[in-house]
Amino acid sequence: MIKIYSDESFIQVEHIKNLLESYHIDCVTKNTALSSLAGEVPSTECWPELWLIDGSKKEMALAIITESKLACSAGENDWVCEKCDEKIEGMFEICWQCGALR
């Protein structure tokens, strides 16, 4: 297993996990319950982490993460899901209603 991503926000880590899994990249989260140690150890050591199960998919996973971050920072426009016509905020790549990819 290879650590691929970490963030202070558990929600952001779960978002990236869901995004990678939508591309059939299996991963697991770790350190989800370490926030109580903050102050005792460096805060970044307590952040939730995302680990790839198959290290051979590292490059693909990093590309997906980078693309997702660029889309968020570029202030991408909202979009409408082609499958269910749900309006989705631009930062999301997956429809929350039906799970379809952008």
N, C-alpha and C positions, 0 to 999 in steps of 0.2 A: 504494500500500500504506500501511496505517496500523498503527502500533504499538498493540496492544491490551492487552498483559499482559507483566509481567516479574516474576521471582521468583528468589531465590538458589538455589532447588532446581530442577535440570533435570527431575526427576521430576514436580514440580508443574506446570511449564510444559507438559510432554508430556501430563499428565492433562487440563489445560485444552484443549490442542490437540485431543486425542481427543474430548473432550466437545463442542467446537464443531463438529468434523467430523461428529459423529453427527447434528447439526442441519443438515448440508450447508452449513456455513460454512467455506470453504477458507482455510487459513492456513499459514504457514511459520514455522519457528523460526530465529532468528539468535543470534549470540554464544554458540554452544554450546561453543566451544573457547577462550574467552578467560580461563578461570579462572587460567591461568598468568601473566596480567598483574596479578592482584590484588596490591596493594602498590605497584605502579608507577603505577596509575591508581585513581581511586575505585572501591571494590568494587562499588557499584551499577552502574557502567558495564560491568562484566564479567558481570553476570547474564544468563542466557539470556532471550531476548525472543521474544514471539509477535506476529506481524504478520498482519493481515487482507489478503487479496488484493483483496477487493471492499470498498471503504470504505463503500458504501451499507448494509452489514450491521452497521455499528458498534453501533448502538443495540441490536439484537437480541443481538449477541455480549456486550455489557456486561451486559444483563439476565440472560443465561444464566450468566455468570461470577458475578455478584452472588448469584443464586439458589443457585448451587453453594456459594459461600462461606458463605452464611447457613445452608444445610443442614448443612454441616460444623461450624460453630460452635454450632449448636443441639443437637448431639449426637443427631442423628436416629437412630432405631432401625434395626437390621438389617432386611433385607427378603429375600423369597424371589422369585426370578425366575419369572414366570408361564409363561415359555416352556420352561425346562429344570429348574425346581425347585431351582436352585442357591441356597444361602444367601449373601447379599452384605452386606458391612458398610454401615452407613447413610451413610457419607461418599461412597459411589460411586453414580453415576446410571446406570451401564451394567454389565450382567452381564459378568463377565470370562470366563465359560464360553462363552456363545453370542452376546454382543454386543447383546442386547436392551436397550431403554431401560426404566428403572424404571416 
